[in-house]
Amino acid sequence: MTAKNRIILPYLISDLISASCVWFLFNWFRFYEIAIFTGFETLKDYLSFLPVWGGQIIIPFFWLAIYYFSGYYNEPVGKSRVTEFFQTFGAVLFGVLVLFFLIILNDIPPSFSVFYTLFLVLFTLQFLFTYIPRLCITLYGISKIRKREYAQKILIIGVGTKALNLSERLYDLGYEIVGFVKEGEHASTSVPEESLLGTMDDLDNLIVTKEVDELVIALQTEDSNELLAILYPLYRFHLPVKILSESINLLSRIKIKSAIGVPLVDLTSNNFSSAEENIKHFVDKVISAFVIVLFFPLFVYLAYRVKKDSPGPVFFRQERIGYMGRPFMICKFRTMYVGAEKGTPQLSVEDDRRITPSGRFMRKYRLDEIPQFWNVLKGDMSIVGPRPERRYFIDQIVKKAPYYYLMHNVRPGITSLGMVKYGYAQNVDEMIERLAYDVMYYENMSLLFDLKILIYTVKTVLTGKGI
């Protein structure tokens, strides 16, 4: 069990027990207010009624789902008590409204004014029984952090005065500073010699041996290009990477997330809220499963067209770079002749002779992208997100647009704003032009924006403007 899961577990158990107790007490109240007037003679008869005891089993898990989609469990460490109060209040209010309209309104009360009482009682019980244990767990966690029993282990990249000052501030807040690494051989050192653990080349070993939880960049330079060049190799560790907000001028593209009083920018987070992230992830999975099942006959037909058109495999698999810099194998219907690309990677161009007749048709209507819903189910991709590229082209893009690395903070998408507004790129310069749309998406990420892109995508597919 990971450290994060160990911290989440008390909240999950508390929420489950609280929800079960509340629903039992609420049904007790319901009996005397409503059920006793509808034929139930004893409380035992009412509680053993199938819909009632069935709800006693199902409703607690309903609440866990509500709390999950609210994003409450996403960041269990370092919770703000104010944020926790309002997050709990909002989730409970929403959940009670759902239960009220789905279940409680089916009751036949002696007076409709009873509904107001039922709503108030359920909300009050659910909020108090949920929030008070949560607050106790959070306060206990804060005390453990201050005693450094739950301290997050931080490795600082940088050895100058800025790194030293930041380490002192983080230490005072309960973080454990495992040490410092040099960003380069000739970096000026201000940190204690015993805390200097090595250079960037030693990170692989240090992260494992020191059990590092987060990486913090604290360089003396304020050159964003230099900072981003250091950032990219850090993605492979799949850890949060943070930097002081005053050290970077890309704040229009990144949300500032304060680390309990220290204005650190999380360079590996995106602009979605925790709730939006969970909803998007869930919807991606559901839609992908639905598409794969519903359009299976179309898959069979397209596979037949690919095989009939030219010899070779039905599917085309190619390595792309995805979320947090992880490589993955993208899956598409093959649209080119086998062996079309030899040696240096090439982008497709207009009237590309490498494209098969069926491939041209599939590209026109974006049908070759359909197998990528399997990538979404696996978690490699999302339905909407920046287009994933090959490392060969990424290395060329970042020379002119180093902020491209920020795109790795989001799962790549089957469709994107760049694809529906710009289309396929035929060279690196056009890829950089299209990147402007992906940056626009990154800056304005929301579920509503995703929906707009999906509408644009449907229009593109139906009008055959894929190429």
C-alpha positions as CSV (number, residue, x, y, z in Angstrom):
1,M,0.0,0.0,0.0
2,T,1.4,3.4,-1.0
3,A,1.8,6.3,1.5
4,K,-1.0,8.2,-0.2
5,N,-3.4,5.2,0.1
6,R,-2.5,4.8,3.8
7,I,-3.5,8.5,4.3
8,I,-6.7,8.2,2.3
9,L,-7.8,5.0,4.1
10,P,-8.9,6.7,7.4
11,Y,-11.0,9.2,5.4
12,L,-12.7,6.4,3.4
13,I,-13.5,4.3,6.5
14,S,-14.8,7.4,8.3
15,D,-17.0,8.5,5.4
16,L,-18.4,5.0,4.9
17,I,-19.2,4.5,8.6
18,S,-20.7,8.0,8.9
19,A,-22.9,7.6,5.9
20,S,-24.2,4.3,7.2
21,C,-25.0,5.7,10.6
22,V,-26.7,8.8,9.1
23,W,-28.9,6.7,6.8
24,F,-29.9,4.5,9.7
25,L,-30.8,7.5,11.9
26,F,-32.6,9.2,9.1
27,N,-34.7,6.1,8.4
28,W,-35.5,6.0,12.1
29,F,-36.7,9.6,11.8
30,R,-38.6,8.8,8.6
31,F,-40.5,6.1,10.3
32,Y,-42.0,8.4,12.9
33,E,-42.6,11.2,10.5
34,I,-44.0,9.3,7.5
35,A,-43.9,5.5,7.5
36,I,-46.0,5.1,10.7
37,F,-48.8,6.7,8.7
38,T,-48.5,4.4,5.7
39,G,-49.1,0.9,7.2
40,F,-45.8,0.1,9.1
41,E,-46.7,-0.7,12.7
42,T,-43.2,-1.1,14.2
43,L,-39.7,0.4,13.5
44,K,-38.5,-3.2,13.0
45,D,-41.0,-3.8,10.2
46,Y,-39.9,-0.6,8.5
47,L,-36.2,-1.2,8.8
48,S,-36.6,-4.7,7.4
49,F,-38.5,-3.4,4.4
50,L,-36.5,-4.3,1.3
51,P,-36.1,-0.8,-0.1
52,V,-35.0,0.5,3.3
53,W,-32.4,-2.2,4.2
54,G,-31.3,-2.3,0.6
55,G,-30.6,1.5,0.8
56,Q,-28.7,0.9,4.0
57,I,-26.2,-1.1,2.0
58,I,-26.2,1.0,-1.2
59,I,-26.4,4.6,0.1
60,P,-23.0,4.7,1.9
61,F,-21.3,3.7,-1.3
62,F,-23.3,6.4,-3.1
63,W,-21.7,8.9,-0.7
64,L,-18.2,7.6,-1.4
65,A,-18.9,8.1,-5.1
66,I,-20.1,11.7,-4.4
67,Y,-16.9,12.4,-2.4
68,Y,-14.7,10.9,-5.0
69,F,-16.2,13.0,-7.8
70,S,-15.9,16.1,-5.6
71,G,-12.1,15.5,-5.6
72,Y,-11.9,15.2,-1.8
73,Y,-9.6,12.1,-1.9
74,N,-7.2,13.5,-4.6
75,E,-4.8,15.3,-2.3
76,P,-5.0,13.8,1.2
77,V,-1.8,15.4,2.5
78,G,-1.7,19.0,3.7
79,K,-5.5,19.7,3.6
80,S,-6.7,23.2,4.3
81,R,-9.3,23.2,7.1
82,V,-11.3,26.0,5.4
83,T,-11.2,24.2,2.0
84,E,-12.2,21.0,3.7
85,F,-15.2,22.7,5.3
86,F,-16.6,24.1,2.1
87,Q,-15.7,21.1,0.0
88,T,-17.6,18.9,2.5
89,F,-20.5,21.3,2.6
90,G,-20.9,21.5,-1.2
91,A,-20.6,17.7,-1.7
92,V,-23.1,17.0,1.1
93,L,-25.6,19.6,-0.2
94,F,-25.4,18.1,-3.7
95,G,-25.7,14.5,-2.5
96,V,-28.7,15.3,-0.3
97,L,-30.4,17.0,-3.2
98,V,-29.9,13.9,-5.3
99,L,-31.3,11.6,-2.6
100,F,-34.2,14.0,-1.9
101,F,-35.4,13.9,-5.5
102,L,-34.7,10.3,-6.2
103,I,-35.9,8.7,-3.0
104,I,-37.5,11.0,-0.4
105,L,-40.0,12.6,-2.7
106,N,-41.5,9.2,-3.3
107,D,-42.7,9.1,0.3
108,I,-46.3,10.1,1.0
109,P,-46.2,12.4,4.0
110,P,-49.2,13.5,6.1
111,S,-48.2,17.0,5.2
112,F,-45.9,18.4,2.5
113,S,-44.2,20.6,5.1
114,V,-42.6,17.3,6.4
115,F,-40.4,17.4,3.3
116,Y,-38.6,20.5,4.5
117,T,-38.0,18.9,7.9
118,L,-36.7,15.7,6.2
119,F,-34.3,17.7,4.0
120,L,-33.0,19.7,6.9
121,V,-32.5,16.6,9.1
122,L,-30.7,14.6,6.4
123,F,-28.4,17.5,5.5
124,T,-27.6,18.3,9.1
125,L,-26.9,14.7,10.1
126,Q,-24.9,14.0,6.9
127,F,-22.8,17.2,7.2
128,L,-22.0,16.9,10.9
129,F,-21.3,13.1,10.9
130,T,-19.0,13.6,7.9
131,Y,-17.2,16.8,8.7
132,I,-16.4,16.3,12.3
133,P,-14.5,13.0,11.9
134,R,-12.8,14.4,8.8
135,L,-11.7,17.4,10.8
136,C,-10.3,15.2,13.5
137,I,-8.4,13.1,11.0
138,T,-7.0,16.2,9.4
139,L,-6.0,17.8,12.7
140,Y,-4.3,14.6,13.7
141,G,-2.5,14.5,10.3
142,I,-1.3,18.1,10.8
143,S,0.0,17.3,14.2
144,K,1.9,14.3,12.7
145,I,3.3,16.5,10.0
146,R,4.6,19.0,12.5
147,K,6.2,16.2,14.4
148,R,7.6,15.0,11.0
149,E,6.0,11.6,11.3
150,Y,4.0,12.2,8.1
151,A,6.6,14.6,6.6
152,Q,6.8,14.7,2.8
153,K,10.3,14.0,1.6
154,I,11.6,16.7,-0.7
155,L,14.7,16.7,-2.9
156,I,15.8,20.1,-4.0
157,I,17.4,20.7,-7.3
158,G,19.7,23.7,-6.8
159,V,22.5,24.5,-4.5
160,G,22.6,28.3,-4.3
161,T,21.3,30.7,-1.7
162,K,17.7,30.5,-3.1
163,A,17.7,26.7,-2.6
164,L,19.1,27.0,1.0
165,N,16.5,29.7,2.0
166,L,13.7,27.6,0.5
167,S,14.8,24.5,2.3
168,E,14.6,26.4,5.6
169,R,11.1,27.6,4.9
170,L,9.9,24.2,4.0
171,Y,11.6,22.5,7.0
172,D,9.8,25.0,9.3
173,L,6.5,23.9,7.7
174,G,7.1,20.2,8.5
175,Y,8.7,19.0,5.3
176,E,11.7,16.7,5.4
177,I,14.6,17.9,3.2
178,V,16.5,14.8,2.1
179,G,19.2,16.9,0.4
180,F,20.3,18.9,-2.7
181,V,21.6,18.1,-6.1
182,K,23.6,20.3,-8.5
183,E,21.9,21.4,-11.7
184,G,25.3,21.5,-13.3
185,E,29.0,20.8,-12.6
186,H,29.9,24.4,-12.2
187,A,26.9,25.6,-10.1
188,S,27.9,27.9,-7.2
189,T,27.3,26.0,-3.9
190,S,25.8,27.6,-0.7
191,V,24.3,24.6,0.9
192,P,26.0,22.5,3.6
193,E,28.5,20.0,2.1
194,E,26.9,17.0,4.0
195,S,23.5,17.8,2.3
196,L,24.9,17.8,-1.2
197,L,24.0,14.5,-2.7
198,G,25.2,14.7,-6.2
199,T,24.2,16.0,-9.6
200,M,21.2,15.6,-12.0
201,D,22.8,12.4,-13.2
202,D,22.3,10.8,-9.7
203,L,18.6,11.5,-9.5
204,D,17.5,7.9,-10.5
205,N,19.4,6.4,-7.6
206,L,18.6,9.2,-5.1
207,I,14.8,9.1,-5.7
208,V,14.7,5.4,-4.9
209,T,17.1,5.3,-2.0
210,K,15.8,8.4,-0.3
211,E,12.1,7.6,-1.0
212,V,11.5,11.1,-2.4
213,D,7.9,12.3,-2.5
214,E,8.4,15.6,-4.4
215,L,11.1,17.4,-6.4
216,V,11.5,21.2,-6.0
217,I,13.5,23.3,-8.4
218,A,15.3,26.2,-6.8
219,L,17.9,27.6,-9.2
220,Q,19.6,30.9,-9.1
221,T,18.7,31.6,-12.8
222,E,15.3,33.0,-13.8
223,D,15.6,32.0,-17.4
224,S,12.4,30.1,-18.2
225,N,14.0,28.3,-21.1
226,E,16.7,27.0,-18.9
227,L,14.2,26.0,-16.2
228,L,12.0,24.1,-18.7
229,A,15.1,22.3,-20.1
230,I,15.7,21.0,-16.6
231,L,12.1,20.2,-16.1
232,Y,11.6,17.7,-19.0
233,P,14.0,15.0,-17.7
234,L,12.1,15.1,-14.4
235,Y,8.9,13.8,-15.8
236,R,10.1,10.3,-16.0
237,F,10.1,10.0,-12.2
238,H,6.3,10.5,-12.1
239,L,6.6,12.8,-9.0
240,P,5.2,16.3,-8.4
241,V,7.8,18.9,-9.6
242,K,7.5,22.4,-8.0
243,I,9.2,25.7,-8.2
244,L,8.9,29.1,-6.6
245,S,6.4,31.2,-8.4
246,E,8.8,34.2,-8.5
247,S,11.3,32.1,-10.6
248,I,9.2,31.6,-13.7
249,N,7.3,33.8,-16.1
250,L,4.9,31.1,-17.4
251,L,2.3,31.8,-14.7
252,S,-0.3,32.6,-17.3
253,R,-0.2,28.9,-18.2
254,I,0.1,27.4,-14.7
255,K,-2.0,27.6,-11.6
256,I,-0.2,28.6,-8.4
257,K,-0.6,26.1,-5.6
258,S,0.6,27.2,-2.3
259,A,2.4,24.5,-0.2
260,I,1.1,25.5,3.2
261,G,2.3,29.1,3.0
262,V,5.1,28.8,0.4
263,P,4.0,30.0,-3.1
264,L,5.2,27.0,-5.1
265,V,4.1,26.4,-8.7
266,D,3.3,22.8,-9.4
267,L,4.8,22.3,-12.9
268,T,3.4,18.9,-13.2
269,S,-0.2,19.8,-12.5
270,N,-2.8,21.2,-14.9
271,N,-5.6,23.7,-14.7
272,F,-8.4,21.2,-14.0
273,S,-9.8,21.1,-10.5
274,S,-9.7,17.8,-8.7
275,A,-13.4,17.3,-9.3
276,E,-13.1,18.0,-13.0
277,E,-10.2,15.6,-13.3
278,N,-12.2,12.8,-11.7
279,I,-15.3,13.4,-13.7
280,K,-13.3,13.7,-16.9
281,H,-11.5,10.4,-16.2
282,F,-14.7,8.6,-15.4
283,V,-16.6,9.9,-18.5
284,D,-13.6,9.0,-20.7
285,K,-13.8,5.4,-19.6
286,V,-17.5,5.1,-19.9
287,I,-17.6,6.7,-23.4
288,S,-14.7,4.6,-24.6
289,A,-16.3,1.4,-23.5
290,F,-19.5,2.4,-25.1
291,V,-17.9,3.3,-28.4
292,I,-15.9,0.1,-28.5
293,V,-19.0,-2.1,-27.9
294,L,-21.4,0.0,-30.1
295,F,-19.2,0.5,-33.1
296,F,-17.7,-3.0,-33.1
297,P,-19.4,-3.8,-36.5
298,L,-17.7,-0.7,-37.9
299,F,-14.4,-1.8,-36.6
300,V,-14.8,-5.1,-38.4
301,Y,-15.7,-3.4,-41.6
302,L,-12.8,-1.0,-41.4
303,A,-10.4,-3.8,-40.6
304,Y,-11.7,-5.6,-43.7
305,R,-11.1,-2.5,-45.9
306,V,-7.5,-2.1,-44.6
307,K,-6.7,-5.8,-45.3
308,K,-8.3,-5.7,-48.7
309,D,-6.6,-2.5,-49.7
310,S,-3.0,-3.5,-49.1
311,P,-1.0,-6.3,-47.4
312,G,0.1,-5.8,-43.8
313,P,-1.4,-5.6,-40.3
314,V,-4.8,-4.0,-39.6
315,F,-3.5,-1.8,-36.8
316,F,-0.6,0.7,-36.8
317,R,1.2,1.0,-33.5
318,Q,3.7,3.7,-32.8
319,E,5.4,5.1,-29.7
320,R,4.2,8.5,-28.6
321,I,5.0,10.6,-25.5
322,G,2.1,11.0,-23.1
323,Y,1.2,12.1,-19.6
324,M,4.1,13.0,-17.4
325,G,6.5,12.2,-20.3
326,R,5.6,8.5,-20.3
327,P,6.0,6.7,-23.6
328,F,3.1,4.6,-24.8
329,M,2.1,2.8,-28.0
330,I,-0.7,4.5,-29.8
331,C,-3.1,2.3,-31.7
332,K,-4.7,3.4,-35.0
333,F,-6.0,1.7,-38.2
334,R,-3.2,1.5,-40.7
335,T,-3.6,4.1,-43.4
336,M,-0.2,3.8,-45.1
337,Y,1.5,1.1,-47.1
338,V,3.8,-1.1,-45.0
339,G,7.4,0.3,-45.0
340,A,6.1,3.8,-45.9
341,E,8.5,5.3,-43.4
342,K,12.1,4.3,-43.4
343,G,14.9,6.0,-41.6
344,T,14.2,9.5,-40.4
345,P,10.6,10.0,-39.1
346,Q,8.4,11.8,-41.5
347,L,5.1,13.6,-41.2
348,S,2.3,13.0,-43.8
349,V,1.7,15.7,-46.4
350,E,-1.1,16.6,-48.8
351,D,-1.5,14.0,-51.6
352,D,0.9,11.8,-49.7
353,R,1.5,8.7,-52.0
354,R,2.3,6.6,-48.9
355,I,-1.4,6.7,-47.9
356,T,-3.6,3.9,-49.1
357,P,-7.0,4.5,-50.8
358,S,-8.9,3.3,-47.7
359,G,-6.5,5.2,-45.5
360,R,-7.3,8.4,-47.4
361,F,-11.0,7.8,-46.7
362,M,-10.4,7.0,-43.0
363,R,-8.2,10.1,-42.5
364,K,-10.9,12.3,-44.2
365,Y,-13.4,11.2,-41.6
366,R,-10.9,10.6,-38.8
367,L,-12.0,6.9,-38.7
368,D,-8.4,5.8,-38.3
369,E,-8.4,7.3,-34.8
370,I,-11.2,5.0,-33.5
371,P,-8.8,2.3,-32.0
372,Q,-7.4,5.0,-29.7
373,F,-10.5,4.5,-27.5
374,W,-8.6,1.4,-26.4
375,N,-5.7,3.7,-25.4
376,V,-8.2,5.8,-23.4
377,L,-9.5,2.7,-21.6
378,K,-5.9,1.7,-20.7
379,G,-5.3,5.2,-19.3
380,D,-2.7,6.3,-21.8
381,M,-5.0,8.9,-23.4
382,S,-8.1,11.0,-22.9
383,I,-10.8,11.7,-25.4
384,V,-9.9,15.4,-25.4
385,G,-6.3,16.7,-24.9
386,P,-3.2,17.9,-26.7
387,R,-2.1,15.7,-29.6
388,P,0.6,13.2,-28.6
389,E,3.8,13.5,-30.6
390,R,6.9,11.4,-31.2
391,R,10.0,12.1,-29.2
392,Y,11.9,12.9,-32.5
393,F,9.6,15.8,-33.2
394,I,9.3,16.9,-29.6
395,D,13.0,17.4,-29.5
396,Q,12.8,19.7,-32.4
397,I,9.7,21.6,-31.2
398,V,11.2,22.5,-27.8
399,K,14.1,24.2,-29.4
400,K,11.8,26.9,-30.6
401,A,8.9,26.4,-28.1
402,P,10.2,25.0,-24.8
403,Y,6.8,25.5,-23.2
404,Y,5.7,22.5,-25.1
405,Y,6.8,20.5,-22.1
406,L,3.7,21.8,-20.3
407,M,1.5,19.7,-22.6
408,H,2.8,16.6,-20.7
409,N,0.8,17.8,-17.7
410,V,-2.3,16.6,-19.4
411,R,-3.2,13.2,-20.9
412,P,-3.0,13.5,-24.7
413,G,-6.3,13.3,-26.6
414,I,-7.9,11.5,-29.5
415,T,-9.1,14.9,-30.5
416,S,-7.8,18.4,-29.6
417,L,-8.4,22.0,-30.2
418,G,-5.4,22.0,-32.5
419,M,-6.7,19.2,-34.6
420,V,-10.2,20.6,-35.1
421,K,-9.0,24.2,-35.7
422,Y,-5.7,23.6,-37.5
423,G,-5.7,20.0,-38.7
424,Y,-2.7,17.9,-39.6
425,A,0.8,19.5,-39.6
426,Q,3.2,18.8,-42.4
427,N,6.4,20.1,-40.8
428,V,7.8,21.2,-37.4
429,D,6.9,24.9,-38.0
430,E,3.3,23.9,-38.6
431,M,3.4,21.8,-35.5
432,I,4.5,24.8,-33.5
433,E,1.7,26.9,-35.1
434,R,-0.8,24.2,-34.1
435,L,0.7,24.2,-30.6
436,A,-0.8,27.6,-30.0
437,Y,-4.2,26.0,-30.0
438,D,-3.1,23.4,-27.5
439,V,-1.7,26.1,-25.3
440,M,-5.0,27.9,-25.5
441,Y,-6.7,24.7,-24.4
442,Y,-4.2,24.3,-21.5
443,E,-4.9,27.8,-20.3
444,N,-8.7,27.4,-20.4
445,M,-9.2,23.7,-19.5
446,S,-12.7,22.9,-18.3
447,L,-15.3,20.2,-18.9
448,L,-17.3,22.8,-20.9
449,F,-14.3,23.5,-23.1
450,D,-13.9,19.7,-23.7
451,L,-17.6,19.5,-24.7
452,K,-17.1,22.3,-27.2
453,I,-14.1,20.5,-28.7
454,L,-16.1,17.3,-29.0
455,I,-18.9,19.2,-30.9
456,Y,-16.2,20.7,-33.3
457,T,-14.9,17.1,-33.7
458,V,-18.3,15.7,-34.6
459,K,-18.7,18.5,-37.2
460,T,-15.2,17.7,-38.6
461,V,-16.0,14.1,-38.9
462,L,-19.5,14.6,-40.5
463,T,-18.2,17.1,-43.0
464,G,-15.1,15.0,-43.9
465,K,-12.7,17.8,-43.2
466,G,-10.1,15.6,-41.6
467,I,-7.5,16.3,-44.3
